[in-house]
Amino acid sequence: MRNPDGIGVVRSATVPSETIELPFQVDVVAATRGSKAVRSGGRLPPGAWWATETPDGPGTLHLDGRGHHVRAEAWGPGAAWLLRQAPRLLGAEDDPDSFRPGDGPLSALARGKVVRFGRSDRVFEALLPTILGQKVQTKAAYESLRRIVAAHGEPAPGPVSLRMFPTAERVATLGYADFHRHNVERKRAATIIEAARRASRLEEIVDLSTEDAWRRLQAVRGIGPWSAALVMAAACGDADAVPVGDYHIPHSVAWVLAGEPRGTDERMLELLEPYRGHRMRVIRLIKSSGQRAPRYGPKLSIIDFTAR
């Protein structure tokens, strides 16, 4: 069976699986790296694993393969939804061909490399790790997320040991103390709880215009342009979302695009303007290149709120 977009699906009659034929080449691990919940490596079998609460219930998706053919398997009540979602997660709805790096510094970085944006269409799932990452080091945010998932996430269906992110319904019942013990201070905890209570409205942004989606996300106290951009990229596949307010990104953009060791949000937006429509694509391209602006100042330590 082949749809008008050129994406073929060969269905298996014996197991909840599909072979997805894509009109572009893909590495499933690299293609799903922008998602906030897809996991790979460690003790997991090869490929990408996504355990999530779908609109039809909990489910686990396994993607494996390179090139034009990807094997997708799914388990749980949400299996059918996950198999339908798999091409979107891999970037089937993205349009990287319209990106033009020009003759500047991006030309060499973009040569032979395609940054493709997938979309999960799971908004609260993208919000939870994003809010945890506000104003703290990435390592600290991941550790808090790991502990929260272990304490409040449910086991995922399927053949491997995975836990899903806690559902919005579960998070809405938690108090500040439940987050404090996982090294999350009151401000971030309050934002997470508020987002959980408004999750049904927030999940609707995947069907809204980009402008309306941004507006609805930022209507939640504690969700600003930085958080909204990361959620829009992960959940909606927005290749133009710019995380204004990031500590490192303006420096990296200024360094790679202009040779300037330090940048501001204003300077970053100025340098990215020629690439409007693909500004987050440019940011990811810069990040994947490994080029970083010179660093100054002492290394930050991780604060343990639970010791207070």
Secondary structure as GFF3:
##gff-version 3
##sequence-region A 1 308
A	DSSP	beta_strand	8	11	.	.	.	ID=ss1
A	DSSP	beta_strand	17	27	.	.	.	ID=ss2
A	DSSP	alpha_helix	28	31	.	.	.	ID=ss3
A	DSSP	beta_strand	48	54	.	.	.	ID=ss4
A	DSSP	beta_strand	57	64	.	.	.	ID=ss5
A	DSSP	beta_strand	66	75	.	.	.	ID=ss6
A	DSSP	alpha_helix	79	89	.	.	.	ID=ss7
A	DSSP	three_ten_helix	96	98	.	.	.	ID=ss8
A	DSSP	alpha_helix	106	110	.	.	.	ID=ss9
A	DSSP	alpha_helix	123	132	.	.	.	ID=ss10
A	DSSP	alpha_helix	138	152	.	.	.	ID=ss11
A	DSSP	alpha_helix	168	171	.	.	.	ID=ss12
A	DSSP	alpha_helix	176	180	.	.	.	ID=ss13
A	DSSP	alpha_helix	186	197	.	.	.	ID=ss14
A	DSSP	alpha_helix	199	202	.	.	.	ID=ss15
A	DSSP	three_ten_helix	203	207	.	.	.	ID=ss16
A	DSSP	alpha_helix	210	218	.	.	.	ID=ss17
A	DSSP	alpha_helix	225	236	.	.	.	ID=ss18
A	DSSP	alpha_helix	249	258	.	.	.	ID=ss19
A	DSSP	alpha_helix	265	272	.	.	.	ID=ss20
A	DSSP	three_ten_helix	273	275	.	.	.	ID=ss21
A	DSSP	alpha_helix	279	289	.	.	.	ID=ss22
A	DSSP	three_ten_helix	305	307	.	.	.	ID=ss23
###
